[in-house]
Amino acid sequence: MSFKKKKTYKSAVVIIPPEECWPPIQAIRGKIDTHFRRWMPHINLLYPFRPRDEFEPMAEKFNLLCRDVKSFDVTLGEFRSFSYGKENYTLWLAPQPKETLMALQNLLWRLVPDCNEVRRFENGFTPHLSVGQSKGKGATEALIQALQETWKPIRFTVKEICMIWRNDPPDDVFRAAHKIALKVDTP
């Protein structure tokens, strides 16, 4: 199959935290995230991505690429924000260690170099798990401080990446189509 090299905002390659980690994240997102219904908690690695009809051959390529990538732990402990103009902000949790996530994203991106939107920022790719939006610098800083005061860091092991997709509205909720396993060390 020859790839069309066509991207769509209806698909992505992401890390999805285990569902047992979701409740505190979803409690925040349910209050301040306009994308709460459409997206599950996730860390984008490639977005936009290829159309769903290219998932099978892409999954095969990702399986080969990831078979020697060791699973790793991530901690979601600190809230931060991105400004996207006119006093609009995205609030997010900063996954640590970011270097491991950056290396994984770089490895995947090499397979689909045109899927580079998450790398196009001034500081390049910044791993993050979005939790919501806010208006105004002062209000955003106050919200981050309030969230940080009550937040208990979440730690989980990244054992896979997921290729996700969605339909057009009204059925536009993202779903996992393929899960690509990382190498899990056995004792």
C-alpha positions, 0 to 999 in steps of 0.5 A: 500500500502506498501512503497518501501522506494526507493528515487528518485532525480525526486521528492521532497517536497518543499515550493514554494513562490507565483508566484507574488514573483518570478520576482526578484528571477528569474531575478537573477536565469536566469543569474547565475543558471544552474538549472533555467529551471528545478526547480521553485523557491523553498525551499527543505524540502525533496529531494530526495523523493519517486517515483511519484507512491507513491504520493497519499498515501504520500499526505494522510499522509502529510495532516494528519501531516500538518493539525495542522501546522499553516501557517507562514511568511517567509522573503527572505532578505539575500544572503549567499553561500555554498561551495561544493569543488574546489572553487565551490559555491551555492548562496542562499537566507536565509529564516527567521525565519529558526527555523520554517522551520527547525521544519516543515522539522523535522516533515515531515522527521519523516514520511520518515526518509530515505529521509534525504539527506538535513539533512546530512550536518555538520550543519544539515538542512539549509533552503535555496532558491538557486539562482545560482552558482559561482566559487572562494571565492572572486568572490562569495563574490563580487557577494553576496555583489552586489546582497545584495546592490540592493535586496529588501526583499521579504515576503510571507506566507507559506500556503502549501507544495508541492510534485513535480516531473519531467520526464527524459530529455528532459521533465525534468521540475519539476511540482507540483503534490500535494499541502498540506495545512497548517492551516490558522488562520482566524480572 
